[in-house]
């Protein structure tokens, strides 16, 4: 019998919710049932799958208040939860609109005149999605929606740290029987994820590098594909030609949105020496204006630290930086308010790459600012990392583009931060230890759930195979 898991409320610190993971045998049986149902889902055709997803969307809208309440209890923040729900619902519409064109197949001639080629795409029967706690609703569905439209069945295991949203989402799912057969949310921790990987045909994982390595190894043993979206230590480079008003506002947003609990957060900032002091003074002034969302969720912009263990990591990074000579200009303290852990926007200077805050993923509203003397040095510092998820460059457009092409990262925002959170058309791959596998943006995000099949058609009346010489 699997043990229940108590779930902590990030605002109160109380363990006020319980999930019960499925026993391994029952989860394996659920995977078999869902895989069998996938055949009917695929036969339903794309129009039928679109209709089912739209019905689910309408059912979610009908219970939106309950979903919002659950998500707020999971994460302790309101405005970002509202935005998260809006983004999830709009992603259903976006993929339903794009899928018909992306999934078209056509025959074509080949280099051999009497052989035609017909390309077919066959969906992986059962996809497993293992998602994190920072954007629990959005990241549990970012791979799920395109996989379903491709014709796959999907089983999702959200993080055990933020699982409350599953109940209202499942209630809405129960209103759409055809979709309910091929989409299941299972609750549990790492052990449940391990069993899931053993019973699916493809796995999508979003989370830390350490856990991502384990997922990749487990998938390799099963000989199944693994798409991994892992950590980031995203740099921002601010050149002398940058608009400082724009740069400081964008970097502040990119660093503290969702309390910095995003793999796309700006986590290290490199500024040209000539504008360094002016930049960080402006950044500090703007950071001081932001308030904690306490005592109520409407009180301010900065929510609590969702995962308790993350508070310890942030504190460790700040202590390490100060011990090595960093100067904190605002914030810099983990506060215990009402039982929850909180951190105000924190700006540091006198930082260098011997500090954890410049090299390890902090996942908090922390902004270490470091000067550089040449563009070459800025690029070198930005690339001095095991991560390569995304980055930002602030400068005149021509200069920024030249720098962007030299940065080892999958997505570069020019004169803004974390633009891939808003614009999903651009395909990107994670560099280095930030991930593995196909892009979850652009057309590839849907096509990666399909296996390509080539059907070769002989088009003339020759009886013998083309390679058989009847004159011999």
The 8 nearest C-alpha neighbors of each residue, nearest first, counted from 0:
[[1, 22, 2, 21, 20, 3, 23, 19],
 [2, 0, 22, 20, 3, 21, 19, 23],
 [1, 3, 4, 0, 19, 20, 18, 22],
 [2, 4, 19, 18, 17, 5, 1, 20],
 [5, 3, 18, 17, 19, 6, 2, 187],
 [6, 4, 17, 14, 16, 3, 18, 7],
 [5, 7, 16, 14, 17, 160, 15, 4],
 [8, 6, 14, 13, 12, 9, 15, 5],
 [7, 9, 12, 13, 10, 11, 14, 72],
 [10, 8, 305, 339, 12, 75, 11, 7],
 [11, 9, 339, 75, 8, 12, 303, 338],
 [10, 12, 338, 339, 13, 8, 337, 9],
 [11, 13, 338, 339, 8, 9, 7, 10],
 [14, 12, 11, 7, 8, 15, 338, 9],
 [15, 13, 7, 6, 5, 16, 8, 12],
 [14, 16, 13, 7, 6, 8, 17, 5],
 [17, 15, 6, 5, 14, 18, 7, 163],
 [16, 18, 5, 4, 6, 3, 19, 15],
 [19, 17, 4, 3, 20, 186, 5, 16],
 [18, 20, 3, 4, 21, 2, 186, 17],
 [21, 19, 187, 186, 1, 18, 22, 3],
 [20, 22, 26, 25, 23, 19, 1, 186],
 [21, 23, 25, 24, 1, 26, 0, 20],
 [24, 22, 26, 25, 27, 194, 21, 191],
 [23, 25, 27, 26, 22, 28, 21, 29],
 [26, 24, 28, 22, 27, 23, 29, 21],
 [27, 25, 29, 23, 28, 24, 21, 30],
 [26, 28, 30, 24, 25, 29, 23, 198],
 [29, 27, 25, 31, 26, 30, 24, 32],
 [28, 30, 26, 32, 27, 31, 33, 25],
 [31, 29, 27, 33, 28, 32, 34, 26],
 [30, 32, 28, 34, 29, 33, 35, 27],
 [33, 31, 29, 35, 34, 30, 36, 28],
 [32, 34, 36, 30, 181, 35, 31, 29],
 [33, 35, 31, 37, 36, 32, 125, 124],
 [36, 34, 32, 37, 33, 38, 31, 39],
 [35, 37, 33, 38, 34, 39, 181, 180],
 [38, 36, 40, 34, 152, 35, 39, 181],
 [37, 39, 41, 36, 40, 35, 42, 34],
 [40, 38, 42, 37, 41, 36, 43, 35],
 [41, 39, 37, 43, 38, 42, 150, 36],
 [40, 42, 150, 38, 43, 39, 44, 37],
 [43, 41, 39, 44, 40, 38, 150, 37],
 [44, 42, 40, 47, 41, 39, 48, 45],
 [45, 43, 42, 47, 46, 41, 48, 40],
 [44, 46, 48, 47, 49, 148, 43, 99],
 [47, 45, 49, 48, 44, 50, 43, 99],
 [46, 48, 50, 43, 44, 45, 49, 51],
 [47, 49, 45, 51, 50, 46, 148, 52],
 [50, 48, 46, 52, 47, 51, 95, 45],
 [49, 51, 47, 53, 48, 52, 46, 54],
 [50, 52, 54, 48, 53, 49, 178, 47],
 [53, 51, 55, 49, 54, 50, 56, 48],
 [52, 54, 56, 50, 55, 51, 49, 57],
 [55, 53, 51, 57, 52, 56, 50, 58],
 [56, 54, 52, 58, 53, 57, 172, 59],
 [55, 57, 53, 59, 54, 58, 52, 60],
 [58, 56, 60, 54, 59, 55, 61, 53],
 [57, 59, 171, 55, 61, 60, 56, 54],
 [60, 58, 56, 62, 171, 61, 57, 63],
 [59, 61, 63, 57, 62, 58, 56, 64],
 [60, 62, 58, 59, 63, 57, 64, 171],
 [63, 61, 59, 60, 65, 64, 66, 58],
 [62, 64, 60, 66, 65, 61, 59, 67],
 [65, 63, 67, 66, 62, 68, 61, 60],
 [64, 66, 68, 67, 63, 62, 69, 167],
 [65, 67, 63, 69, 64, 68, 167, 164],
 [68, 66, 64, 70, 65, 69, 63, 71],
 [67, 69, 65, 71, 66, 70, 64, 72],
 [70, 68, 164, 72, 66, 163, 67, 71],
 [69, 71, 73, 67, 72, 164, 68, 66],
 [72, 70, 75, 68, 74, 73, 76, 69],
 [71, 73, 69, 70, 75, 74, 68, 8],
 [74, 72, 161, 70, 71, 163, 75, 69],
 [73, 75, 71, 305, 76, 72, 70, 9],
 [74, 76, 71, 10, 72, 9, 303, 302],
 [77, 75, 302, 71, 74, 296, 79, 80],
 [76, 78, 80, 79, 71, 296, 81, 75],
 [79, 77, 81, 80, 82, 76, 300, 297],
 [78, 80, 82, 81, 77, 83, 76, 257],
 [81, 79, 83, 77, 82, 78, 70, 84],
 [80, 82, 78, 84, 83, 79, 85, 77],
 [83, 81, 79, 85, 80, 84, 86, 78],
 [82, 84, 80, 86, 81, 85, 79, 137],
 [85, 83, 87, 81, 86, 82, 88, 80],
 [84, 86, 82, 88, 83, 87, 89, 81],
 [87, 85, 83, 89, 84, 88, 82, 90],
 [86, 88, 84, 90, 137, 85, 89, 83],
 [87, 89, 85, 91, 90, 86, 84, 56],
 [88, 90, 86, 92, 91, 87, 85, 93],
 [91, 89, 93, 87, 88, 92, 94, 86],
 [92, 90, 88, 89, 94, 93, 95, 144],
 [93, 91, 95, 89, 90, 94, 96, 88],
 [94, 92, 90, 96, 95, 91, 89, 97],
 [93, 95, 97, 96, 91, 92, 98, 90],
 [96, 94, 92, 98, 93, 97, 49, 91],
 [95, 97, 93, 94, 98, 92, 99, 100],
 [98, 96, 94, 95, 99, 100, 93, 101],
 [97, 99, 101, 95, 100, 94, 96, 102],
 [100, 98, 102, 101, 97, 103, 96, 45],
 [101, 99, 98, 103, 102, 97, 96, 104],
 [102, 100, 98, 99, 103, 97, 442, 446],
 [101, 103, 99, 100, 98, 104, 149, 446],
 [104, 102, 100, 101, 99, 105, 98, 119],
 [105, 103, 118, 119, 102, 106, 117, 120],
 [104, 106, 117, 118, 107, 103, 119, 116],
 [107, 105, 117, 116, 118, 115, 108, 104],
 [108, 106, 116, 115, 117, 109, 105, 118],
 [107, 109, 115, 116, 114, 110, 106, 112],
 [108, 110, 111, 115, 114, 116, 112, 107],
 [109, 111, 112, 108, 114, 113, 115, 116],
 [110, 112, 109, 114, 113, 108, 115, 457],
 [113, 111, 114, 110, 109, 108, 115, 458],
 [112, 114, 458, 459, 111, 457, 115, 456],
 [115, 113, 457, 456, 111, 112, 458, 109],
 [116, 114, 108, 456, 109, 455, 107, 457],
 [117, 115, 455, 107, 106, 454, 108, 456],
 [116, 118, 106, 454, 453, 105, 455, 107],
 [119, 117, 453, 452, 454, 104, 116, 105],
 [118, 120, 452, 451, 453, 104, 117, 121],
 [121, 119, 451, 450, 449, 452, 122, 118],
 [120, 122, 450, 449, 451, 119, 123, 452],
 [123, 121, 449, 151, 150, 448, 124, 450],
 [122, 124, 151, 125, 448, 449, 200, 121],
 [125, 123, 151, 34, 122, 152, 37, 200],
 [126, 124, 152, 199, 200, 34, 153, 151],
 [127, 125, 153, 201, 202, 199, 200, 152],
 [126, 128, 202, 154, 153, 199, 155, 201],
 [129, 127, 155, 203, 202, 204, 156, 154],
 [130, 128, 204, 156, 157, 155, 203, 205],
 [129, 131, 157, 139, 205, 138, 158, 204],
 [132, 130, 158, 206, 133, 135, 205, 157],
 [131, 133, 135, 161, 158, 134, 160, 130],
 [132, 134, 135, 260, 131, 261, 305, 74],
 [135, 133, 137, 132, 138, 136, 131, 83],
 [136, 134, 132, 138, 133, 137, 139, 131],
 [137, 135, 139, 138, 134, 140, 164, 83],
 [136, 138, 140, 87, 139, 134, 135, 141],
 [139, 137, 141, 140, 135, 136, 134, 130],
 [138, 140, 130, 136, 137, 135, 141, 157],
 [139, 141, 143, 138, 142, 137, 144, 136],
 [142, 140, 138, 143, 137, 139, 144, 145],
 [143, 141, 140, 144, 145, 146, 439, 203],
 [142, 144, 140, 146, 141, 145, 147, 153],
 [143, 145, 147, 146, 142, 140, 141, 148],
 [146, 144, 445, 148, 147, 143, 142, 149],
 [147, 145, 149, 143, 144, 151, 148, 448],
 [148, 146, 151, 150, 144, 149, 145, 152],
 [149, 147, 145, 150, 146, 48, 144, 45],
 [148, 150, 146, 147, 151, 145, 122, 448],
 [151, 149, 41, 147, 148, 122, 40, 146],
 [152, 150, 147, 124, 146, 122, 123, 125],
 [151, 153, 181, 125, 37, 124, 182, 147],
 [154, 152, 126, 182, 125, 127, 181, 151],
 [153, 155, 183, 127, 182, 184, 128, 126],
 [156, 154, 128, 184, 127, 129, 185, 157],
 [155, 157, 129, 185, 186, 184, 128, 130],
 [158, 156, 130, 129, 155, 139, 131, 162],
 [159, 157, 131, 160, 132, 161, 130, 162],
 [158, 160, 188, 161, 162, 187, 157, 186],
 [159, 161, 158, 132, 6, 162, 306, 7],
 [162, 160, 73, 132, 159, 158, 163, 135],
 [163, 161, 164, 159, 165, 158, 160, 157],
 [164, 162, 69, 165, 161, 73, 166, 70],
 [163, 165, 69, 70, 162, 166, 167, 66],
 [164, 166, 168, 163, 167, 162, 169, 184],
 [165, 167, 169, 168, 164, 170, 163, 162],
 [168, 166, 170, 169, 66, 165, 164, 171],
 [167, 169, 165, 171, 166, 170, 172, 164],
 [170, 168, 172, 166, 171, 167, 165, 173],
 [171, 169, 167, 173, 172, 168, 166, 174],
 [170, 172, 58, 168, 169, 59, 173, 174],
 [171, 173, 169, 174, 170, 175, 179, 55],
 [172, 174, 170, 175, 171, 179, 176, 169],
 [173, 175, 172, 171, 176, 58, 170, 55],
 [174, 176, 173, 172, 178, 177, 179, 55],
 [177, 175, 179, 178, 173, 174, 180, 172],
 [178, 176, 179, 180, 175, 51, 181, 40],
 [179, 177, 180, 176, 181, 175, 182, 51],
 [178, 180, 176, 182, 181, 177, 172, 173],
 [179, 181, 178, 177, 182, 36, 33, 176],
 [182, 180, 152, 33, 178, 179, 37, 36],
 [183, 181, 153, 179, 154, 180, 178, 152],
 [184, 182, 154, 155, 185, 153, 181, 179],
 [183, 185, 155, 154, 156, 186, 165, 182],
 [186, 184, 156, 155, 183, 187, 154, 20],
 [187, 185, 20, 156, 18, 157, 184, 19],
 [186, 188, 20, 191, 159, 185, 19, 156],
 [187, 189, 159, 191, 190, 192, 158, 186],
 [190, 188, 192, 191, 193, 187, 159, 158],
 [189, 191, 193, 192, 188, 194, 187, 195],
 [192, 190, 194, 187, 193, 189, 188, 195],
 [191, 193, 195, 189, 190, 194, 196, 188],
 [192, 194, 190, 196, 191, 195, 189, 197],
 [195, 193, 197, 191, 192, 196, 23, 190],
 [194, 196, 192, 198, 197, 193, 191, 199],
 [197, 195, 193, 198, 194, 199, 192, 218],
 [196, 198, 194, 195, 199, 221, 193, 217],
 [197, 199, 195, 196, 27, 30, 194, 200],
 [200, 198, 125, 196, 201, 126, 127, 197],
 [199, 201, 125, 223, 126, 123, 124, 202],
 [202, 200, 126, 224, 223, 199, 225, 127],
 [201, 203, 127, 225, 126, 128, 226, 204],
 [204, 202, 226, 128, 225, 227, 127, 129],
 [203, 205, 129, 227, 128, 130, 226, 228],
 [206, 204, 228, 130, 229, 227, 131, 129],
 [207, 205, 229, 131, 204, 211, 228, 230],
 [206, 208, 229, 230, 209, 210, 211, 205],
 [207, 209, 211, 229, 210, 230, 212, 432],
 [208, 210, 207, 211, 212, 213, 206, 229],
 [211, 209, 213, 212, 207, 208, 214, 206],
 [212, 210, 208, 214, 213, 209, 207, 215],
 [211, 213, 215, 210, 214, 209, 208, 216],
 [212, 214, 210, 216, 211, 215, 217, 209],
 [213, 215, 211, 217, 212, 216, 218, 210],
 [216, 214, 212, 218, 213, 217, 219, 211],
 [215, 217, 219, 213, 218, 214, 212, 220],
 [218, 216, 214, 220, 219, 215, 213, 221],
 [219, 217, 221, 215, 220, 223, 216, 222],
 [220, 218, 222, 216, 221, 217, 215, 223],
 [219, 221, 217, 218, 222, 216, 223, 215],
 [220, 222, 218, 219, 223, 197, 217, 196],
 [223, 221, 219, 220, 218, 224, 200, 217],
 [222, 224, 218, 201, 221, 200, 219, 225],
 [225, 223, 201, 202, 218, 226, 222, 200],
 [226, 224, 202, 203, 201, 215, 227, 218],
 [225, 227, 436, 203, 435, 204, 202, 437],
 [226, 228, 434, 435, 204, 205, 229, 203],
 [229, 227, 434, 205, 204, 433, 206, 435],
 [230, 228, 433, 434, 206, 207, 208, 205],
 [231, 229, 433, 207, 262, 208, 206, 360],
 [230, 232, 262, 388, 386, 233, 433, 360],
 [233, 231, 266, 360, 386, 234, 359, 230],
 [232, 234, 265, 390, 266, 389, 231, 264],
 [235, 233, 267, 390, 268, 381, 265, 266],
 [234, 236, 391, 268, 392, 390, 269, 267],
 [235, 237, 392, 269, 270, 268, 393, 391],
 [238, 236, 270, 393, 392, 269, 241, 271],
 [239, 237, 394, 271, 240, 241, 393, 270],
 [238, 240, 241, 271, 274, 237, 273, 394],
 [239, 241, 394, 238, 395, 242, 393, 237],
 [242, 240, 394, 393, 238, 239, 243, 395],
 [241, 243, 245, 244, 246, 240, 394, 393],
 [244, 242, 246, 245, 241, 247, 278, 281],
 [243, 245, 247, 246, 242, 248, 281, 278],
 [244, 246, 243, 248, 242, 247, 249, 414],
 [247, 245, 243, 249, 248, 244, 250, 242],
 [246, 248, 250, 282, 244, 249, 245, 243],
 [247, 249, 251, 245, 246, 250, 252, 244],
 [250, 248, 252, 246, 251, 415, 247, 416],
 [251, 249, 253, 247, 252, 248, 246, 254],
 [250, 252, 254, 248, 249, 253, 247, 255],
 [253, 251, 249, 250, 254, 255, 256, 248],
 [252, 254, 250, 416, 264, 265, 251, 255],
 [255, 253, 265, 264, 251, 259, 252, 364],
 [254, 256, 259, 364, 258, 252, 253, 257],
 [257, 255, 258, 259, 252, 253, 254, 260],
 [256, 258, 259, 260, 255, 79, 302, 261],
 [259, 257, 255, 364, 256, 260, 301, 363],
 [258, 260, 363, 255, 364, 257, 254, 256],
 [261, 259, 362, 258, 257, 363, 133, 262],
 [260, 262, 263, 264, 259, 362, 133, 257],
 [261, 263, 231, 264, 230, 260, 362, 229],
 [264, 262, 261, 417, 265, 389, 233, 231],
 [265, 263, 254, 261, 253, 262, 259, 266],
 [264, 266, 254, 233, 253, 234, 267, 235],
 [267, 265, 233, 232, 264, 366, 234, 254],
 [268, 266, 234, 367, 265, 357, 366, 235],
 [267, 269, 368, 235, 234, 367, 236, 369],
 [268, 270, 236, 369, 370, 368, 235, 237],
 [271, 269, 237, 370, 275, 371, 236, 369],
 [270, 272, 371, 238, 273, 370, 274, 239],
 [273, 271, 275, 370, 274, 371, 372, 270],
 [272, 274, 271, 275, 239, 276, 372, 270],
 [275, 273, 277, 272, 271, 276, 278, 239],
 [276, 274, 272, 278, 270, 277, 273, 271],
 [277, 275, 278, 279, 274, 280, 273, 272],
 [276, 278, 280, 274, 275, 279, 281, 243],
 [279, 277, 275, 281, 276, 280, 274, 282],
 [278, 280, 282, 281, 276, 277, 283, 275],
 [281, 279, 283, 277, 282, 278, 276, 284],
 [282, 280, 284, 278, 279, 283, 277, 285],
 [281, 283, 279, 285, 247, 280, 284, 286],
 [284, 282, 286, 280, 285, 281, 279, 287],
 [285, 283, 281, 287, 282, 286, 280, 288],
 [284, 286, 282, 288, 287, 283, 281, 289],
 [285, 287, 283, 288, 284, 289, 344, 282],
 [288, 286, 284, 285, 289, 283, 329, 344],
 [289, 287, 286, 285, 290, 284, 283, 344],
 [288, 290, 287, 286, 300, 299, 291, 301],
 [291, 289, 299, 300, 301, 288, 292, 298],
 [290, 292, 301, 299, 293, 300, 302, 298],
 [293, 291, 299, 298, 296, 302, 301, 300],
 [294, 292, 295, 291, 298, 296, 299, 297],
 [293, 295, 292, 298, 296, 337, 291, 336],
 [296, 294, 293, 298, 297, 292, 299, 291],
 [295, 297, 292, 298, 77, 76, 293, 294],
 [296, 298, 295, 299, 292, 77, 293, 300],
 [299, 297, 292, 295, 293, 296, 294, 291],
 [300, 298, 292, 290, 291, 297, 301, 293],
 [299, 301, 292, 290, 291, 289, 302, 298],
 [302, 300, 291, 292, 258, 299, 290, 303],
 [301, 303, 76, 292, 258, 75, 291, 300],
 [304, 302, 341, 340, 305, 75, 10, 9],
 [303, 305, 340, 341, 306, 310, 9, 302],
 [304, 306, 9, 74, 303, 307, 75, 133],
 [307, 305, 309, 308, 304, 160, 310, 9],
 [306, 308, 309, 310, 305, 304, 311, 340],
 [307, 309, 311, 310, 306, 312, 305, 313],
 [310, 308, 312, 311, 306, 307, 313, 304],
 [309, 311, 313, 308, 307, 312, 314, 304],
 [310, 312, 314, 309, 308, 313, 315, 307],
 [313, 311, 309, 315, 314, 310, 316, 308],
 [314, 312, 316, 310, 315, 311, 361, 309],
 [315, 313, 311, 317, 312, 316, 318, 310],
 [314, 316, 312, 318, 313, 317, 319, 311],
 [317, 315, 319, 313, 356, 314, 355, 318],
 [316, 318, 320, 314, 319, 315, 321, 313],
 [319, 317, 315, 321, 320, 316, 322, 314],
 [320, 318, 316, 322, 317, 321, 315, 323],
 [319, 321, 317, 323, 325, 318, 322, 354],
 [322, 320, 325, 324, 318, 323, 319, 317],
 [321, 323, 319, 320, 324, 318, 325, 317],
 [324, 322, 320, 321, 325, 319, 354, 353],
 [323, 325, 321, 322, 320, 349, 326, 350],
 [326, 324, 321, 349, 350, 320, 348, 323],
 [327, 325, 348, 347, 349, 328, 321, 324],
 [326, 328, 347, 329, 346, 331, 325, 348],
 [329, 327, 346, 347, 326, 283, 330, 345],
 [330, 328, 345, 346, 327, 331, 283, 344],
 [329, 331, 345, 343, 344, 332, 342, 328],
 [330, 332, 345, 329, 327, 317, 333, 343],
 [333, 331, 330, 334, 342, 314, 343, 317],
 [332, 334, 342, 341, 340, 314, 335, 331],
 [335, 333, 341, 340, 332, 336, 342, 339],
 [334, 336, 340, 339, 338, 341, 337, 333],
 [337, 335, 338, 339, 334, 340, 341, 293],
 [336, 338, 11, 339, 335, 10, 12, 294],
 [337, 339, 11, 12, 336, 335, 10, 340],
 [340, 338, 10, 12, 11, 9, 336, 337],
 [341, 339, 335, 304, 334, 303, 333, 336],
 [342, 340, 303, 334, 333, 304, 335, 339],
 [343, 341, 333, 332, 334, 344, 330, 364],
 [342, 344, 330, 345, 341, 291, 364, 301],
 [345, 343, 364, 330, 286, 365, 342, 255],
 [344, 346, 330, 365, 329, 331, 366, 343],
 [345, 347, 366, 328, 329, 367, 327, 365],
 [348, 346, 327, 367, 326, 328, 368, 366],
 [347, 349, 368, 350, 326, 325, 367, 369],
 [350, 348, 325, 326, 324, 369, 351, 347],
 [351, 349, 325, 348, 369, 367, 368, 347],
 [352, 350, 353, 354, 357, 349, 369, 325],
 [351, 353, 354, 357, 358, 350, 355, 356],
 [352, 354, 351, 355, 357, 358, 323, 350],
 [355, 353, 352, 356, 320, 357, 351, 319],
 [354, 356, 358, 359, 357, 316, 353, 319],
 [355, 357, 316, 354, 358, 359, 361, 320],
 [358, 356, 355, 352, 354, 267, 359, 351],
 [357, 359, 355, 356, 352, 384, 354, 360],
 [360, 358, 355, 356, 361, 357, 232, 316],
 [359, 361, 232, 362, 231, 358, 230, 356],
 [360, 362, 363, 313, 359, 356, 312, 316],
 [363, 361, 260, 259, 360, 261, 364, 313],
 [362, 364, 259, 365, 260, 361, 258, 313],
 [365, 363, 259, 255, 344, 258, 254, 345],
 [364, 366, 345, 363, 344, 346, 367, 266],
 [365, 367, 346, 345, 266, 347, 267, 368],
 [366, 368, 347, 267, 346, 348, 268, 365],
 [369, 367, 268, 348, 269, 347, 366, 267],
 [368, 370, 269, 350, 268, 270, 348, 367],
 [371, 369, 270, 272, 271, 269, 275, 372],
 [372, 370, 271, 272, 377, 373, 270, 376],
 [371, 373, 272, 271, 376, 370, 374, 377],
 [374, 372, 376, 375, 371, 377, 271, 272],
 [373, 375, 377, 376, 378, 372, 371, 238],
 [374, 376, 378, 373, 377, 379, 372, 380],
 [375, 377, 379, 373, 374, 378, 380, 371],
 [378, 376, 374, 380, 379, 375, 371, 381],
 [379, 377, 381, 375, 380, 376, 382, 374],
 [378, 380, 376, 382, 377, 381, 383, 375],
 [381, 379, 383, 377, 382, 378, 376, 269],
 [382, 380, 378, 379, 383, 234, 377, 406],
 [381, 383, 379, 380, 384, 407, 378, 406],
 [384, 382, 380, 381, 379, 385, 358, 352],
 [383, 385, 386, 382, 358, 381, 387, 232],
 [384, 386, 432, 431, 387, 383, 433, 358],
 [387, 385, 433, 384, 432, 231, 431, 232],
 [388, 386, 408, 430, 433, 431, 407, 389],
 [387, 389, 429, 408, 409, 433, 231, 430],
 [390, 388, 410, 408, 409, 233, 411, 387],
 [391, 389, 411, 233, 234, 235, 412, 410],
 [390, 392, 235, 412, 411, 416, 413, 236],
 [391, 393, 236, 413, 235, 399, 414, 237],
 [394, 392, 414, 237, 241, 413, 238, 236],
 [395, 393, 241, 240, 399, 238, 396, 398],
 [394, 396, 398, 397, 240, 399, 241, 393],
 [395, 397, 399, 398, 400, 394, 413, 414],
 [396, 398, 400, 399, 395, 401, 394, 402],
 [397, 399, 401, 395, 400, 396, 394, 402],
 [398, 400, 396, 394, 402, 401, 397, 392],
 [401, 399, 403, 397, 402, 398, 396, 404],
 [400, 402, 398, 399, 403, 404, 397, 405],
 [401, 403, 399, 405, 400, 404, 398, 406],
 [404, 402, 400, 405, 406, 401, 399, 411],
 [403, 405, 402, 401, 406, 400, 407, 411],
 [406, 404, 402, 403, 407, 378, 401, 382],
 [407, 405, 403, 404, 408, 382, 378, 402],
 [408, 406, 387, 382, 405, 430, 409, 404],
 [409, 407, 387, 389, 388, 430, 410, 406],
 [408, 410, 429, 428, 427, 388, 389, 430],
 [411, 409, 389, 408, 427, 390, 412, 388],
 [410, 412, 390, 391, 389, 403, 413, 409],
 [411, 413, 391, 416, 415, 418, 390, 392],
 [412, 414, 392, 415, 391, 393, 411, 399],
 [415, 413, 393, 392, 412, 394, 246, 416],
 [416, 414, 413, 249, 412, 391, 418, 417],
 [415, 417, 253, 418, 412, 391, 249, 250],
 [418, 416, 419, 263, 420, 253, 412, 264],
 [417, 419, 420, 421, 416, 412, 422, 415],
 [420, 418, 422, 421, 417, 423, 410, 425],
 [419, 421, 418, 417, 422, 423, 263, 416],
 [422, 420, 419, 418, 423, 417, 86, 424],
 [423, 421, 419, 424, 420, 418, 425, 440],
 [422, 424, 440, 425, 419, 441, 421, 420],
 [425, 423, 441, 440, 422, 426, 442, 419],
 [426, 424, 441, 423, 440, 427, 422, 419],
 [427, 425, 441, 440, 438, 424, 443, 428],
 [428, 426, 409, 438, 410, 425, 440, 429],
 [429, 427, 409, 438, 430, 437, 426, 436],
 [428, 430, 434, 409, 388, 433, 387, 435],
 [429, 431, 387, 408, 433, 409, 388, 428],
 [430, 432, 386, 387, 433, 385, 429, 434],
 [433, 431, 386, 434, 385, 430, 208, 387],
 [434, 432, 229, 386, 230, 429, 388, 387],
 [435, 433, 228, 227, 429, 229, 432, 430],
 [434, 436, 227, 226, 429, 228, 437, 433],
 [437, 435, 226, 227, 225, 438, 434, 428],
 [436, 438, 447, 428, 439, 226, 443, 435],
 [437, 439, 427, 440, 428, 444, 426, 443],
 [438, 440, 444, 437, 443, 441, 142, 426],
 [441, 439, 426, 423, 444, 438, 425, 424],
 [442, 440, 424, 426, 425, 443, 444, 423],
 [441, 443, 444, 445, 446, 101, 440, 426],
 [444, 442, 446, 445, 441, 447, 438, 440],
 [445, 443, 439, 440, 442, 438, 441, 446],
 [444, 446, 145, 443, 447, 442, 448, 146],
 [445, 447, 443, 448, 449, 444, 442, 149],
 [448, 446, 449, 445, 443, 444, 437, 450],
 [449, 447, 446, 122, 146, 445, 123, 149],
 [450, 448, 122, 121, 447, 446, 120, 123],
 [449, 451, 121, 120, 122, 452, 448, 123],
 [452, 450, 120, 119, 449, 121, 453, 118],
 [451, 453, 119, 120, 118, 454, 450, 121],
 [452, 454, 118, 117, 119, 455, 451, 116],
 [455, 453, 117, 116, 118, 456, 452, 119],
 [456, 454, 116, 115, 453, 117, 114, 457],
 [457, 455, 115, 114, 458, 116, 454, 117],
 [458, 456, 114, 113, 459, 115, 455, 460],
 [457, 459, 113, 114, 456, 115, 460, 112],
 [460, 458, 113, 461, 457, 114, 462, 112],
 [459, 461, 462, 458, 457, 463, 113, 464],
 [462, 460, 463, 459, 464, 465, 458, 457],
 [463, 461, 460, 464, 459, 465, 467, 469],
 [462, 464, 461, 467, 465, 469, 466, 468],
 [463, 465, 466, 467, 462, 461, 468, 457],
 [466, 464, 467, 463, 468, 461, 462, 113],
 [465, 467, 464, 468, 463, 469, 461, 462],
 [468, 466, 464, 465, 469, 463, 471, 470],
 [467, 469, 470, 471, 466, 465, 463, 464],
 [470, 468, 471, 467, 463, 466, 464, 465],
 [471, 469, 468, 467, 463, 466, 465, 464],
 [470, 469, 468, 467, 466, 463, 465, 464]]
